[in-house]
Amino acid sequence: QVHLTESGGGLVQAGGSLRLSCAASGPTFSSLKIAWFRQSPGKERDVVAYINWSTGTTYHGDSVKGRFTISRDLDANTAYLQMNDLKPEDTAVYYCAATTRNSTVIIAKPFSYDYWGQGTQVTFSS
């Protein structure tokens, strides 16, 4: 069982930055994979970024590549999503998701993840 607690959302202006945090607890960090998804009203939940906890291997979606960076702090058991140069289209509820499956993970698919945080809102303010 993995428990995820997100924080760090808020209002942001054009070109601004935010850092989202996802604190993870549970006994299976060796096989942990964490992803950030986002969802806007009326739209599907899309993957933003992914990290393999043990190897540090990352993936970033095309729409955020070069602006967002996923990372993890092994001592703090926390994954981060650093978001720079924010744009109006980044407005969404951001979810942290995790799986401990040892099988191949289809990174972009929500069904690949067994554990979800409560979500944190990121809103673009003009």
Buried (B, 14 or more C-beta within 10 A) or exposed (E): EBEBBBBBBEEBEEEBEBEBBBBBEBEBBEEBBBBBBBBEEEEEBBBBBBBBBEEEEEBBBEEBEEBBBBBBEEEEBBBBBBBBEBBEEBBBBBBBBBBBEEEEBEBBEBEBBEBBBEBBEBEBEE
